[in-house]
């Protein structure tokens, strides 16, 4: 039977760790039940928790009393703060949501069938807060409000859970607010953070020192293809191509397999090496890449922006005919301006994400050229442009292909460091042309 971890592709070690932790968390609840009931002991639905705890007692995961090193007591595999790390597409947020569902599961196993699992995965559980940054950063005011709400007692009697996607976007002040909560956590609150790595540039050393790290790896293309066939009903040959082209990124593989426009954008990016015939062509290619990213981002956020603006205007009395309607709308100008500011930040983030996807595809092309120049026995990322990559390998040799690959990676790093995307992409195109 499918459980909450079914969509976590190619992460067997991480899944085993999270299953043990969920079982330990269930053992904690079981151990606390007699105290809450005045010594009467768990009954009814707690029988499942008893059986689960006994199963893990036999393996040494949960014996004795209290929290401690793994194997030292009920909850030994459980802690109040976790960091999920891994490359883009490895499933950091999927792992965090699945673990949250397992913690809220009435059986303590992440069965995927109970109300706790269903509502957590659907994003409607009252005790699970999900932070998905839409802009370039997560501010301190948002984090303080979240920490305050997280301190409340779980309404369902299990755990109060905070999931922060892209925790590397926390501002310094927001990180300090979160650190205070992690240092002195409420007894039933769990923090789940997602970040590319535990490097200080991604997550502060002090937060890292108080969290348990679950490293995820890039899933193999075969595992991604299997999921696309099983879950999305995609033809096996298309699934294999999309999984290889997406370089292990599950979400991108699904888009490539199902969205013709995504495939067209990828084809346009992979045509760039052929277009670099001079300085003017390099600048033209940079403009085309930036404009395509802007158009993709605008299309992605337009519907959401309109819905948000209409909802706010309605809430503020737009269209009203009463005596105070006009005055209310004049006083709402500040709120509309704040909304426009947030939407602009979200659009900038969407544009950078779209551009980064294009740069990843371009890096894959030059990686193929490099491996062919070195005659490395590895399959190409982009099978449909393998002939073009082979021609490039003969023309540039390994050193030239490597310089071009490094130019693409340097462009990604520059944009991440807040260099203007157009400047970074133009510099990259000139480097690709010069070799």
Secondary structure, 3 states (H helix, E strand, C coil): CCCCCCCCCCCHHHHHHHHHHHHHHHHHHHHHHHHHCCCCCCCCCHHHHHHHHHHHHHCCCCCCCCCCCCCCCCCCCCCCEEEEECCCCCCHHHHHHHHHHHHHCCCCCCCCCCHHHHHHHHCCCCCEEEEECCCCCECHHHHHHHHHHHCCCCCCCCCEEEEEECHHHECHHHHHHHHHHHHCCCCCEEEEEEECCCCCCCCCHHHHCCCEEEECCCCCHHHHHHHHHHHHCCCHHHHHHHHHHCCCCHHHHHHHHHCHHHHHHHHHHHCHHHHCCCHHHHHHHHHHHHHHHHHHHHHHHHHHHHHHHHHHHHHCCCCCCCCCHHHHHHHCHHHHHHHHHHHHHHHHHHHHHHHHHHHHHHHHHHHHHHHHHCCCCCCCCCHHHHHHHHHHHHHHHHHHHHHHHHHHHHHHHHHHCCCCHHHHHHHHHHHHHHC
